[in-house]
Amino acid sequence: MQPHHDSSTLPLLPTVGSNHVGMREFNERVVLQAIRAHGSLPKAEVARITRLSTQTASVIINRLLDEKLVLKRESVRGKVGQPSQPIALNPDGAFSIGIQIGRRALDVVLIDFTGALRWQSSTPYASAEVEQVFAIIDARLREVDDFLGPELAPRLTGIGLAAPLTLGTWHGLESLLPQDAEAWRRTDMRVRLQAMTPLRVDFAKDTIAASVAELVAGRGRTLKSYLYVFIDTLVGGGLVIDGEPHSGQFGNAGAIGSMPLGLAATEERGVAPQLLGAASLVRLEEMHAQAGLAPLAFSDERLLAGPWEAVTQQWIAEAANAITFGVLGAACLLDLDGVIVDGAVSRGLLARLIEAMQENMTRYSWQGTQRPMLMAGTTGAAAKVVGAAYLPLYASFAPAHSLVLKQDRR
């Protein structure tokens, strides 16, 4: 099966096929999705789950075996009849590259057909400079090609690129030099990357890419519609509606960081602050600096101990209050099943933040709406780049065909 160029993502994706002629590619994707969702399956079980005839399922599986997208596991003897031979995804059947252009680092990963991480690299920088970043990307792509070798490199399905829709927009909240910010405003990242490679390139806003990682391999698999909140240098989010990421007309759906924390400005009040001013990690850094404390990595558990703890706890209180305010508005408007919170922070800090949010949610009236479940994400700091890597993999092999990726940034 040749990779298809429709852009799509995962659960809740169809696992029911069609026995009609002309549905070959769709049925192949449905069979792959059934195996991915349920694990190794005998041919008869694949037919039952997909509602394909036994003959059709067998023909498809044999074709996928020939294409090395699936493989046979050891036979399992049941209570009755001949031993069944489970069919599983072949990890080496396909690969995908994920690239995240961040405000402070460039991250690149390689995942296999099962979603397992096979190679990764992270390059920090003081200020994201366009030419420097793309030179690093070029070097990393060559390293991935060398890692795969001539036998596996042809099985690369594409590159997923995740980045903020605009770098250098949040004046005073990020470290970009003015000339670098202007250079990024003139650069179409997807077009620039596509010119460097024959592989298909898919682009998504970084927080939407992170929500894809949670949707594919995390708690998002159990929720139909939810808000995804990612705590990073700047806080952002993604929106999943009816099991599919929703980017919106301009790619900004789920942009919780831009939500105001007050009413419209008057002469007395001035401009209402945005949520990201209270909940972003750059704010936590500022608070530690103002207290004369040495900076620590956001993943460092010492942020919750020693002289850092009191300041961190103050930030947790402010951030939890701000995010909860935004969650209430989103829940009223969208009727959400849940809210997933993750970030580039230690699991201990994330747990305290969610605990504070749970407490804050009890202080609001939910009359007239449904209070959504609140839970921690499972992917952590790597969510953006891992989600990026899933984009071309599922565009090529998942059965859904709706366009959810932002192909250009006009």
C-alpha positions as CSV (number, residue, x, y, z in Angstrom):
1,M,0.0,0.0,0.0
2,Q,1.5,3.3,-1.1
3,P,1.2,6.1,1.5
4,H,-1.8,8.3,0.7
5,H,-1.5,12.1,0.8
6,D,-4.7,12.9,2.7
7,S,-4.0,14.5,6.1
8,S,-5.6,12.8,9.0
9,T,-5.2,11.7,12.6
10,L,-6.4,9.0,14.9
11,P,-9.0,7.8,17.4
12,L,-11.9,7.7,17.3
13,L,-11.1,6.4,13.8
14,P,-13.2,3.8,11.9
15,T,-12.4,0.2,12.5
16,V,-15.3,-1.0,10.3
17,G,-14.5,-1.7,6.6
18,S,-16.5,-2.3,3.4
19,N,-16.9,-5.4,1.3
20,H,-17.6,-3.3,-1.8
21,V,-15.2,-3.2,-4.7
22,G,-13.1,0.0,-4.9
23,M,-12.5,0.2,-1.1
24,R,-9.1,-1.5,-1.1
25,E,-7.0,1.3,0.3
26,F,-9.7,2.3,2.9
27,N,-10.0,-1.3,4.0
28,E,-6.3,-1.7,4.3
29,R,-6.2,1.4,6.6
30,V,-9.1,0.0,8.6
31,V,-7.4,-3.3,9.2
32,L,-4.2,-1.5,10.3
33,Q,-6.2,0.7,12.6
34,A,-7.9,-2.4,14.2
35,I,-4.5,-4.0,14.8
36,R,-3.1,-0.8,16.2
37,A,-6.1,-0.3,18.5
38,H,-6.4,-3.9,19.7
39,G,-2.9,-5.3,19.5
40,S,-2.0,-8.5,17.8
41,L,-5.0,-10.2,16.3
42,P,-5.7,-13.5,14.4
43,K,-7.2,-13.0,10.9
44,A,-10.6,-14.2,12.1
45,E,-10.7,-11.6,14.9
46,V,-9.6,-8.9,12.4
47,A,-12.6,-9.9,10.2
48,R,-15.0,-9.7,13.2
49,I,-13.8,-6.3,14.5
50,T,-13.8,-4.7,11.0
51,R,-16.9,-6.5,9.9
52,L,-15.2,-7.6,6.7
53,S,-15.8,-11.0,5.3
54,T,-13.2,-13.6,6.3
55,Q,-12.0,-13.8,2.8
56,T,-11.6,-10.1,2.3
57,A,-9.8,-9.7,5.7
58,S,-7.4,-12.6,4.7
59,V,-6.6,-11.1,1.3
60,I,-5.9,-7.7,2.9
61,I,-3.7,-9.2,5.6
62,N,-1.7,-11.2,3.1
63,R,-1.2,-8.1,1.0
64,L,0.0,-6.2,4.1
65,L,2.3,-9.1,4.9
66,D,3.8,-8.8,1.5
67,E,4.3,-5.1,1.9
68,K,6.0,-5.8,5.3
69,L,3.5,-3.5,7.1
70,V,2.5,-6.3,9.4
71,L,4.1,-9.6,10.6
72,K,3.1,-12.9,12.0
73,R,3.5,-13.7,15.7
74,E,4.0,-17.1,17.2
75,S,0.9,-19.3,17.0
76,V,-1.4,-19.4,20.0
77,R,-3.2,-22.7,20.7
78,G,-6.8,-22.1,21.9
79,K,-9.2,-24.5,23.5
80,V,-10.8,-25.6,20.3
81,G,-9.5,-26.0,16.7
82,Q,-6.2,-25.2,15.1
83,P,-3.7,-22.8,16.7
84,S,-4.3,-19.1,15.7
85,Q,-1.4,-17.0,14.4
86,P,-1.7,-13.3,15.6
87,I,-1.0,-10.6,13.1
88,A,0.9,-7.5,14.5
89,L,2.2,-4.2,13.2
90,N,5.7,-4.5,11.9
91,P,7.7,-1.8,13.8
92,D,10.0,-1.5,10.7
93,G,7.1,-1.2,8.3
94,A,7.1,2.6,8.3
95,F,8.9,5.5,10.0
96,S,8.1,9.1,10.5
97,I,10.2,12.1,11.6
98,G,8.9,14.7,14.0
99,I,10.5,18.2,14.2
100,Q,9.6,20.9,16.8
101,I,10.9,24.4,16.3
102,G,10.6,25.8,19.8
103,R,11.4,29.1,21.3
104,R,14.4,27.7,23.2
105,A,15.4,24.5,21.4
106,L,15.0,22.4,18.3
107,D,13.8,18.8,18.9
108,V,13.9,16.0,16.3
109,V,12.6,12.4,16.8
110,L,12.1,9.3,14.7
111,I,9.2,7.0,15.5
112,D,8.4,3.6,14.0
113,F,5.2,2.1,12.8
114,T,4.1,1.2,16.3
115,G,4.8,4.7,17.6
116,A,8.0,3.7,19.5
117,L,10.8,6.3,19.7
118,R,13.8,5.1,17.7
119,W,16.0,8.2,17.6
120,Q,16.0,11.6,19.2
121,S,18.0,14.9,19.3
122,S,17.6,18.2,21.2
123,T,19.6,21.3,20.4
124,P,19.1,24.3,22.7
125,Y,19.8,27.9,21.6
126,A,19.7,31.3,23.2
127,S,17.6,32.8,20.4
128,A,16.0,31.0,17.5
129,E,17.7,32.3,14.4
130,V,16.1,31.1,11.1
131,E,19.3,30.1,9.2
132,Q,20.8,28.4,12.2
133,V,17.7,26.4,12.9
134,F,17.3,25.1,9.4
135,A,21.0,24.3,9.2
136,I,20.5,22.2,12.3
137,I,17.4,20.5,10.8
138,D,19.4,19.7,7.6
139,A,22.1,18.0,9.7
140,R,19.6,16.1,11.8
141,L,17.8,14.8,8.7
142,R,21.1,13.4,7.4
143,E,21.7,11.8,10.8
144,V,18.3,10.1,10.7
145,D,19.0,8.8,7.2
146,D,22.3,7.4,8.3
147,F,20.7,5.8,11.3
148,L,18.1,4.0,9.2
149,G,20.5,3.0,6.5
150,P,19.7,2.1,2.9
151,E,17.3,-0.7,3.8
152,L,15.0,1.2,6.1
153,A,15.3,4.8,4.9
154,P,12.9,4.2,1.9
155,R,10.2,3.4,4.5
156,L,10.1,7.0,5.8
157,T,6.6,8.2,5.2
158,G,7.2,11.9,5.9
159,I,8.1,14.7,8.3
160,G,5.8,16.3,10.8
161,L,6.7,19.9,11.7
162,A,5.4,21.6,14.9
163,A,6.0,25.2,15.8
164,P,4.2,28.2,17.1
165,L,2.2,29.8,14.4
166,T,4.2,33.0,15.0
167,L,7.5,33.4,16.7
168,G,8.4,36.7,18.1
169,T,4.8,37.9,18.7
170,W,4.7,37.8,22.5
171,H,6.8,40.9,23.2
172,G,8.5,40.8,26.6
173,L,7.6,37.1,27.1
174,E,10.3,35.4,25.0
175,S,14.0,35.7,24.3
176,L,14.0,36.3,20.5
177,L,16.1,39.1,19.2
178,P,14.1,41.7,17.2
179,Q,15.9,40.8,13.9
180,D,15.2,37.1,14.5
181,A,11.5,37.7,15.3
182,E,11.2,39.7,12.0
183,A,13.0,36.9,10.0
184,W,10.5,34.3,11.4
185,R,7.6,36.5,10.4
186,R,8.8,36.4,6.8
187,T,9.4,32.6,6.8
188,D,6.9,29.9,5.9
189,M,8.4,27.1,7.9
190,R,6.6,24.3,6.1
191,V,7.5,25.6,2.6
192,R,11.1,26.1,3.7
193,L,11.4,22.6,5.1
194,Q,9.6,21.1,2.1
195,A,12.2,22.6,-0.2
196,M,14.9,20.7,1.7
197,T,13.4,17.2,1.3
198,P,11.5,15.0,-1.1
199,L,9.5,13.6,1.8
200,R,6.0,14.9,2.5
201,V,5.9,17.7,5.2
202,D,2.9,18.3,7.4
203,F,2.6,21.3,9.6
204,A,0.6,21.8,12.8
205,K,0.7,24.4,15.5
206,D,2.9,23.0,18.3
207,T,0.2,22.7,20.9
208,I,-2.2,21.1,18.4
209,A,0.6,18.6,17.6
210,A,0.9,17.9,21.3
211,S,-2.8,17.2,21.6
212,V,-2.4,14.7,18.7
213,A,0.2,12.8,20.8
214,E,-2.3,12.6,23.7
215,L,-5.1,11.6,21.3
216,V,-3.1,8.8,19.7
217,A,-1.3,7.3,22.6
218,G,-2.6,8.9,25.8
219,R,-5.8,9.6,27.8
220,G,-7.3,11.3,24.7
221,R,-8.2,7.8,23.4
222,T,-11.0,7.6,26.0
223,L,-12.5,11.1,25.5
224,K,-14.6,12.3,22.6
225,S,-14.2,16.1,23.0
226,Y,-11.7,17.8,25.3
227,L,-9.5,20.8,25.8
228,Y,-5.8,20.1,25.9
229,V,-3.6,22.5,27.9
230,F,0.2,22.5,27.6
231,I,2.3,24.4,30.1
232,D,5.5,25.6,28.4
233,T,7.6,28.7,28.0
234,L,4.2,30.1,27.0
235,V,1.0,28.2,27.9
236,G,-1.1,27.0,24.9
237,G,-3.6,24.4,24.0
238,G,-5.4,22.3,21.5
239,L,-9.0,21.3,20.9
240,V,-10.3,17.8,20.1
241,I,-13.9,17.6,18.9
242,D,-15.6,14.3,18.2
243,G,-12.3,12.4,18.3
244,E,-10.4,14.7,15.9
245,P,-8.1,17.6,16.4
246,H,-9.8,20.9,15.5
247,S,-7.4,23.6,14.4
248,G,-9.9,26.2,13.3
249,Q,-9.9,28.6,10.4
250,F,-6.7,30.3,11.3
251,G,-5.0,27.4,13.2
252,N,-5.6,28.9,16.6
253,A,-8.4,26.7,18.1
254,G,-7.6,25.9,21.7
255,A,-5.4,29.0,22.1
256,I,-6.1,29.2,25.8
257,G,-3.1,31.4,26.6
258,S,-4.7,34.3,24.7
259,M,-7.9,34.2,26.8
260,P,-8.4,37.4,28.9
261,L,-8.5,37.2,32.7
262,G,-10.8,40.2,33.1
263,L,-13.5,42.3,31.4
264,A,-12.8,44.6,28.5
265,A,-10.5,47.5,29.3
266,T,-11.6,50.9,30.6
267,E,-9.6,54.0,31.3
268,E,-9.4,52.9,35.0
269,R,-8.5,49.3,34.5
270,G,-6.3,49.4,31.4
271,V,-5.9,46.4,29.1
272,A,-7.1,43.1,30.6
273,P,-4.2,40.7,31.1
274,Q,-4.0,37.4,29.2
275,L,-4.0,34.0,30.8
276,L,-0.4,33.3,29.6
277,G,0.9,36.1,31.7
278,A,0.0,34.1,34.8
279,A,0.4,30.5,33.7
280,S,3.5,30.4,31.5
281,L,6.8,29.0,32.7
282,V,8.5,32.3,31.7
283,R,6.5,33.8,34.5
284,L,7.8,31.2,36.9
285,E,11.4,32.0,35.8
286,E,10.7,35.7,36.4
287,M,9.4,35.0,39.9
288,H,12.5,33.0,40.9
289,A,14.8,35.6,39.5
290,Q,13.0,38.4,41.4
291,A,13.5,36.3,44.6
292,G,17.2,36.0,43.8
293,L,17.1,32.2,43.2
294,A,19.3,30.4,40.8
295,P,17.4,29.2,37.7
296,L,16.5,25.5,37.5
297,A,15.2,23.4,34.6
298,F,11.4,23.2,34.6
299,S,11.7,19.4,35.0
300,D,13.8,19.7,38.1
301,E,12.0,18.4,41.2
302,R,14.0,20.9,43.3
303,L,11.5,23.5,42.2
304,L,9.2,21.9,44.8
305,A,11.9,21.9,47.6
306,G,14.2,24.2,49.4
307,P,14.2,28.0,48.8
308,W,12.4,27.5,45.4
309,E,9.3,25.8,46.9
310,A,7.5,28.9,48.3
311,V,7.9,30.9,45.0
312,T,6.9,27.8,42.9
313,Q,3.8,27.3,45.1
314,Q,2.9,31.0,44.6
315,W,3.2,30.5,40.8
316,I,1.1,27.3,41.0
317,A,-1.7,29.2,42.8
318,E,-1.7,32.0,40.2
319,A,-1.4,29.6,37.2
320,A,-4.1,27.2,38.5
321,N,-6.5,30.1,39.1
322,A,-5.9,31.5,35.6
323,I,-6.2,28.1,33.8
324,T,-9.4,27.2,35.8
325,F,-11.0,30.4,34.7
326,G,-10.2,29.6,31.1
327,V,-11.5,26.0,31.5
328,L,-14.8,27.2,32.8
329,G,-15.3,29.5,29.7
330,A,-14.3,26.7,27.4
331,A,-16.6,24.1,29.1
332,C,-19.6,26.5,28.8
333,L,-19.0,27.1,25.1
334,L,-17.9,23.6,24.0
335,D,-19.6,21.1,26.3
336,L,-16.4,19.2,27.0
337,D,-16.0,15.6,28.2
338,G,-12.7,16.5,29.8
339,V,-9.6,18.7,30.2
340,I,-6.1,17.2,29.8
341,V,-3.2,19.2,31.3
342,D,0.4,18.4,30.5
343,G,3.6,20.4,30.1
344,A,7.4,20.7,30.0
345,V,7.5,20.3,33.8
346,S,8.2,17.7,36.3
347,R,5.5,15.2,37.1
348,G,5.5,16.5,40.7
349,L,4.9,20.1,39.7
350,L,2.2,19.0,37.2
351,A,0.4,17.0,40.0
352,R,0.4,20.0,42.3
353,L,-0.9,22.3,39.6
354,I,-3.8,19.9,38.8
355,E,-4.6,19.5,42.5
356,A,-4.9,23.3,42.8
357,M,-7.1,23.4,39.7
358,Q,-9.4,20.7,41.1
359,E,-9.8,22.8,44.2
360,N,-10.4,26.0,42.2
361,M,-13.1,24.2,40.1
362,T,-15.1,23.7,43.3
363,R,-15.2,27.5,43.8
364,Y,-17.2,28.1,40.6
365,S,-20.8,27.6,39.9
366,W,-21.3,25.0,37.2
367,Q,-25.1,25.5,37.1
368,G,-26.3,25.2,33.5
369,T,-23.2,23.3,32.3
370,Q,-21.4,20.1,32.9
371,R,-18.1,20.2,34.9
372,P,-15.5,18.3,32.7
373,M,-13.1,15.7,34.1
374,L,-9.6,17.1,34.8
375,M,-6.6,14.8,34.2
376,A,-2.9,14.9,33.7
377,G,-1.4,14.2,30.2
378,T,0.8,11.2,29.7
379,T,3.4,12.3,27.2
380,G,5.1,15.2,29.1
381,A,7.7,17.5,27.7
382,A,8.1,15.5,24.4
383,A,4.4,15.8,23.5
384,K,4.9,18.5,20.8
385,V,7.6,16.7,18.9
386,V,6.1,13.2,19.3
387,G,2.8,14.6,18.1
388,A,4.5,16.1,15.1
389,A,6.0,12.7,14.2
390,Y,2.5,11.2,14.2
391,L,1.2,13.6,11.6
392,P,2.5,12.0,8.4
393,L,2.3,8.5,9.8
394,Y,-1.4,8.8,10.3
395,A,-1.9,10.9,7.1
396,S,-0.5,7.9,5.3
397,F,-2.1,5.0,7.1
398,A,-5.2,6.0,9.2
399,P,-8.7,5.5,7.8
400,A,-10.1,9.0,8.5
401,H,-9.8,11.5,5.6
402,S,-10.8,14.8,7.2
403,L,-8.2,17.6,6.7
404,V,-7.1,18.7,10.2
405,L,-3.6,19.9,9.5
406,K,-2.8,23.5,8.5
407,Q,-1.0,23.1,5.2
408,D,-0.1,26.8,4.8
409,R,-0.1,29.7,7.2
410,R,-1.8,32.4,5.2
